[in-house]
Amino acid sequence: MSNPKPKILLCCPTAEVKDYCMKQWTHHVKNLTYDNFDILIVDNSVNPDYHKKIQAQLKDFKGKAEVIYYRPLHSNNRELVTACQNKMRSYFLIGGYDYMFSLESDIFPPVNVIEYLLFHHRKVVGLGYFIGHVFESKFLIQQMDDVSLLMAQSMLPPLNSIFNWFDGKVKTCFNFGMGCLLIHRSVLENISFRIEAEDTARGHSDIYFHNDLRTNGIVAFIDTAYVAEHRNGNWGKIKNI
């Protein structure tokens, strides 16, 4: 009997640089409570054998888990990530999935995150997370001020207004990262991932993805009831916390 729940593809671009938390991340992902999702990881490491290590860590996953090595030559980091995301998009569309769950390999959301985000019935909805370390950490969103001007860099400071902003509501904002984001199939059928080579600010694909959402009249939502843990560095090597 087929599973009546939406079919999810959990997607993740990664590289060996994230090996400091990959074992913990794969363990966490295998314990997500949703019962109708597959895993696709696209590895762009310099080491062409690293993906085998990830595959071994996923060998006891209850569903389908595939790790692909994909590293286009002469690509910088922005280009590599974007190429991996489009590789994931193609796999997702061919596979007939209902939603792509973009979960980066250093993001640790609640174990019931898929059910929780599905509950909102939105085409694009995710959880926020911090970037940076310790006192330099900032919440990764861009928002509009009261006169509809983009706030510079728009990272809400963690020790004052950010806690007022987190009131448990589902909100919209100008841009937020793709580290923990649920995307409906109808969106990805029309929007691919991209960057602009001439962008002097060297914006990553998440910026252009949100721009393309707005162009297509699609609203992205962020749930402020939870914050996903972001292990964006080897905290064991950080001193003077």
Secondary structure, DSSP 8 states (H G I E B T S, - for coil): ----S--EEEEEEE-GGGHHHHHHHHHHHHT---SSEEEEEEE--SSTTHHHHHHHHTTT-SS-EEEEE---TT--HHHHHHHHHHHHHHHHHHTT-SEEEEE-TTEE--TTHHHHHHTT--SEEEEE-EESSGGG-EE-EE-B-TTS-B-SS--B-TTTHHHHH-SS-EEE-SEE-STEEEEEHHHHTT------TT-TT---HHHHHHHHHHHTT--EEEEEEEE-EE--S-GGG----
